Amino acid sequence: MSSLLSPLSAAHRARPGRRGGHTPRRRARTAANLTGAAVGAVAARGLYTVLTGRWGAEGDASRTPWHRVNFRGERVTLLEGPALAAGACAGIALTPGARPGLRAAAVLAGCGAAAFGAYDDLYGSQDSRGFGGHLRALARGRVTTGAVKIAGIGASGLAAAAALTRDPVDVLVNGALIAGSANLLNLFDLRPGRAAKVGLLAGASALARPAAAAVAAPALGATAALLPEDLGERAMLGDAGANALGALLGVAAAAGLSRRVRVGLLAGVVGLTAASEFVSFTRVIATTPPLRRLDEWGRRPPPVPVPRPVPALRPG
């Protein structure tokens, strides 16, 4: 009897997922993800330093296209966005163990979203705002920079999806998910650190899936490395950074989730994007205490209003 049970017990001990069964592979994946995150962080931080040295940081008096006025009325630099996109893509390209198709998809999506986002950052106007605003302008025969960005990110999203799979249904679902995620994350870039925090929280959930982690880890590393600049209100992601980070998170979701889950996630992305045309995310966050505390964490406190002196009444 023991001779019959011994092969079964040996197979049980060797079953994948048991203690010791896949430990070397898991350790290798963890090391690869840490390497990708470190490369993304170092590359993003280094490139940010180089770019701000060339075009000036937030306090530079020279006016360049890479400066914007934030919600406080202070000048900040948009160079955080290109630095994050390039750093994340460098980390993904150099992460060991990722399959070539996944690398190609991530670089296509990230660089494409960053390029078209930067185009809108540099040459866009505030005449038409939001997804619906650009489409309405297009219906009137006016092509806005936002419409060009939407088309460009959609095309790069489809190209990235085609690098992941040849199934036509999955290409369409993944392409829409990548482009939709790029657009949705950009809607949060209205306060210091908000879009970066949303990206960090969304990306952290992808680290448990090997294929998704190969993309998410470098993107999170690059985002975390530049978060102090964002929270300190010295820089902002802009369209280039927010679109790129959202597109990379879309690739991570496309690579690591089943079709059913991806379709559900795409429905959520579309629903939130549609809701943003009628509901202010900033107002919702401000009126929801847990979201407000998370949103304000690490940010400079609002200035305390100085009361105006009351003029003394003249006698008589």
TORMIDO-69149 format. One line per 5 residues: number of its first residue (from 0); their letters; for each residue x, y, z of C-alpha. Coordinates in steps of 0.05 Angstrom, whole numbers, plus 5000, padded with zeros to 4 digits. Example, Ala and Ser with C-alpha at 12.3 -4.5 7.8 and 13.67 -1.06 7.14 Angstrom:
<seses>
0	AS	5246:4910:5156 ~ 5273:4979:5143
</seses>
This chain:
<seses>
0	MSSLL	5000:5000:5000 ~ 5056:5048:5018 ~ 5089:5033:4951 ~ 5025:5054:4916 ~ 5018:5119:4956
5	SPLSA	5090:5141:4950 ~ 5085:5165:4877 ~ 5022:5204:4894 ~ 5055:5238:4953 ~ 5115:5255:4910
10	AHRAR	5070:5285:4857 ~ 5033:5324:4911 ~ 5098:5353:4937 ~ 5119:5373:4866 ~ 5052:5403:4847
15	PGRRG	5061:5474:4820 ~ 5040:5527:4870 ~ 5062:5486:4931 ~ 5117:5512:4976 ~ 5182:5506:4938
20	GHTPR	5148:5487:4872 ~ 5153:5554:4836 ~ 5194:5594:4886 ~ 5255:5604:4840 ~ 5209:5628:4784
25	RRART	5172:5674:4831 ~ 5236:5703:4858 ~ 5261:5714:4787 ~ 5197:5752:4770 ~ 5201:5794:4833
30	AANLT	5274:5811:4817 ~ 5255:5829:4746 ~ 5198:5874:4769 ~ 5243:5909:4820 ~ 5295:5919:4766
35	GAAVG	5242:5949:4719 ~ 5216:5995:4774 ~ 5286:6018:4792 ~ 5305:6031:4719 ~ 5239:6069:4709
40	AVAAR	5251:6112:4771 ~ 5324:6128:4756 ~ 5311:6142:4682 ~ 5251:6187:4697 ~ 5287:6226:4751
45	GLYTV	5350:6234:4710 ~ 5313:6257:4648 ~ 5271:6306:4689 ~ 5335:6337:4715 ~ 5364:6343:4645
50	LTGRW	5300:6372:4615 ~ 5289:6423:4670 ~ 5362:6443:4665 ~ 5351:6456:4591 ~ 5283:6490:4591
55	GAEGD	5279:6515:4662 ~ 5242:6493:4724 ~ 5179:6523:4753 ~ 5212:6586:4779 ~ 5249:6605:4716
60	ASRTP	5229:6674:4691 ~ 5236:6655:4617 ~ 5172:6636:4584 ~ 5174:6569:4548 ~ 5119:6526:4520
65	WHRVN	5132:6476:4577 ~ 5106:6523:4631 ~ 5034:6528:4656 ~ 4997:6564:4710 ~ 4966:6516:4761
70	FRGER	4902:6522:4801 ~ 4937:6568:4851 ~ 4960:6615:4797 ~ 5032:6593:4803 ~ 5078:6574:4746
75	VTLLE	5097:6500:4741 ~ 5133:6459:4688 ~ 5101:6406:4644 ~ 5167:6369:4636 ~ 5147:6318:4688
80	GPALA	5103:6285:4635 ~ 5156:6270:4581 ~ 5205:6248:4636 ~ 5154:6199:4665 ~ 5135:6170:4598
85	AGACA	5207:6161:4575 ~ 5229:6132:4642 ~ 5172:6083:4645 ~ 5183:6059:4573 ~ 5258:6052:4587
90	GIALT	5242:6009:4647 ~ 5195:5965:4607 ~ 5244:5957:4550 ~ 5300:5936:4598 ~ 5259:5892:4645
95	PGARP	5286:5821:4639 ~ 5238:5765:4622 ~ 5182:5805:4589 ~ 5160:5776:4522 ~ 5176:5817:4460
100	GLRAA	5103:5829:4441 ~ 5088:5858:4509 ~ 5149:5904:4507 ~ 5129:5928:4437 ~ 5057:5940:4459
105	AVLAG	5077:5980:4520 ~ 5127:6023:4483 ~ 5078:6036:4426 ~ 5022:6055:4474 ~ 5065:6096:4522
110	CGAAA	5106:6134:4470 ~ 5045:6145:4425 ~ 5003:6173:4482 ~ 5060:6217:4506 ~ 5074:6245:4437
115	FGAYD	5002:6263:4422 ~ 4992:6288:4493 ~ 5053:6333:4486 ~ 5025:6360:4421 ~ 4962:6380:4457
120	DLYGS	5002:6409:4515 ~ 5044:6453:4469 ~ 4994:6474:4416 ~ 4925:6463:4447 ~ 4874:6516:4465
125	QDSRG	4820:6519:4518 ~ 4764:6532:4469 ~ 4739:6460:4469 ~ 4746:6418:4531 ~ 4732:6346:4546
130	FGGHL	4720:6288:4500 ~ 4651:6313:4481 ~ 4675:6383:4468 ~ 4726:6360:4417 ~ 4675:6316:4382
135	RALAR	4625:6374:4379 ~ 4678:6419:4350 ~ 4694:6365:4299 ~ 4620:6360:4280 ~ 4622:6435:4265
140	GRVTT	4681:6424:4218 ~ 4735:6448:4265 ~ 4793:6401:4280 ~ 4821:6415:4350 ~ 4887:6392:4377
145	GAVKI	4847:6350:4426 ~ 4812:6314:4368 ~ 4880:6300:4337 ~ 4903:6273:4404 ~ 4842:6228:4411
150	AGIGA	4853:6199:4341 ~ 4927:6191:4352 ~ 4921:6156:4419 ~ 4866:6112:4390 ~ 4911:6091:4333
155	SGLAA	4971:6078:4378 ~ 4926:6039:4425 ~ 4902:5994:4368 ~ 4974:5984:4345 ~ 4994:5964:4416
160	AAALT	4934:5917:4420 ~ 4955:5884:4354 ~ 5024:5872:4383 ~ 4992:5834:4441 ~ 4946:5788:4403
165	RDPVD	4920:5772:4333 ~ 4848:5758:4355 ~ 4806:5813:4323 ~ 4757:5818:4381 ~ 4814:5823:4432
170	VLVNG	4849:5875:4389 ~ 4787:5919:4389 ~ 4774:5909:4464 ~ 4846:5920:4483 ~ 4855:5980:4437
175	ALIAG	4794:6014:4466 ~ 4816:5998:4537 ~ 4886:6027:4526 ~ 4860:6090:4493 ~ 4803:6098:4543
180	SANLL	4850:6090:4602 ~ 4897:6142:4573 ~ 4840:6192:4567 ~ 4808:6176:4635 ~ 4872:6185:4676
185	NLFDL	4882:6253:4643 ~ 4816:6275:4672 ~ 4845:6270:4742 ~ 4905:6316:4727 ~ 4870:6377:4757
190	RPGRA	4904:6380:4825 ~ 4976:6367:4847 ~ 4991:6292:4852 ~ 4919:6269:4838 ~ 4931:6234:4772
195	AKVGL	4995:6203:4798 ~ 4960:6176:4860 ~ 4904:6146:4818 ~ 4957:6114:4773 ~ 4996:6086:4832
200	LAGAS	4933:6056:4863 ~ 4909:6026:4797 ~ 4978:6000:4779 ~ 4990:5967:4847 ~ 4932:5919:4834
205	ALARP	4968:5895:4771 ~ 5031:5873:4807 ~ 5001:5806:4826 ~ 4996:5784:4753 ~ 5064:5769:4720
210	AAAAV	5049:5797:4650 ~ 5015:5859:4678 ~ 5071:5871:4729 ~ 5124:5874:4674 ~ 5089:5937:4649
215	AAPAL	5061:5965:4714 ~ 5125:5961:4756 ~ 5168:6008:4713 ~ 5109:6055:4705 ~ 5099:6057:4780
220	GATAA	5173:6067:4792 ~ 5175:6127:4745 ~ 5112:6156:4776 ~ 5136:6149:4847 ~ 5203:6181:4830
225	LLPED	5169:6244:4804 ~ 5112:6247:4854 ~ 5149:6296:4901 ~ 5155:6346:4844 ~ 5081:6340:4831
230	LGERA	5059:6345:4904 ~ 5108:6402:4915 ~ 5073:6440:4858 ~ 5137:6448:4820 ~ 5113:6406:4761
235	MLGDA	5052:6372:4733 ~ 5041:6312:4689 ~ 5002:6349:4635 ~ 4971:6310:4578 ~ 5038:6278:4558
240	GANAL	5048:6246:4626 ~ 4976:6230:4646 ~ 4959:6201:4577 ~ 5022:6159:4576 ~ 5012:6132:4647
245	GALLG	4939:6115:4632 ~ 4958:6080:4567 ~ 5011:6038:4602 ~ 4962:6017:4655 ~ 4914:5999:4599
250	VAAAA	4967:5954:4569 ~ 4979:5921:4637 ~ 4905:5907:4643 ~ 4901:5881:4571 ~ 4959:5834:4583
255	GLSRR	4938:5806:4650 ~ 4862:5800:4651 ~ 4811:5754:4619 ~ 4767:5780:4563 ~ 4705:5783:4608
260	VRVGL	4741:5825:4660 ~ 4771:5870:4606 ~ 4702:5883:4576 ~ 4676:5900:4646 ~ 4735:5946:4658
265	LAGVV	4725:5979:4591 ~ 4652:5992:4608 ~ 4674:6025:4673 ~ 4724:6069:4636 ~ 4671:6090:4586
270	GLTAA	4621:6103:4641 ~ 4668:6147:4681 ~ 4689:6185:4619 ~ 4616:6198:4601 ~ 4601:6219:4673
275	SEFVS	4658:6270:4671 ~ 4619:6310:4619 ~ 4565:6323:4671 ~ 4597:6313:4740 ~ 4659:6348:4767
280	FTRVI	4708:6296:4795 ~ 4740:6352:4837 ~ 4673:6367:4869 ~ 4659:6294:4884 ~ 4727:6285:4915
285	ATTPP	4720:6349:4956 ~ 4653:6326:4985 ~ 4675:6255:5001 ~ 4719:6257:5064 ~ 4761:6193:5051
290	LRRLD	4775:6215:4979 ~ 4789:6286:5001 ~ 4840:6263:5053 ~ 4875:6218:5003 ~ 4874:6273:4950
295	EWGRR	4904:6325:4998 ~ 4957:6278:5027 ~ 5027:6306:5015 ~ 5002:6369:4982 ~ 5016:6440:5006
300	PPPVP	4960:6465:5051 ~ 4917:6520:5023 ~ 4940:6590:5042 ~ 4907:6619:5104 ~ 4867:6681:5085
305	VPRPV	4892:6743:5119 ~ 4834:6783:5147 ~ 4829:6854:5123 ~ 4833:6907:5177 ~ 4768:6939:5194
310	PALRP	4772:7014:5185 ~ 4761:7054:5248 ~ 4696:7092:5253 ~ 4703:7167:5254 ~ 4670:7202:5312
315	G	4608:7239:5297
</seses>
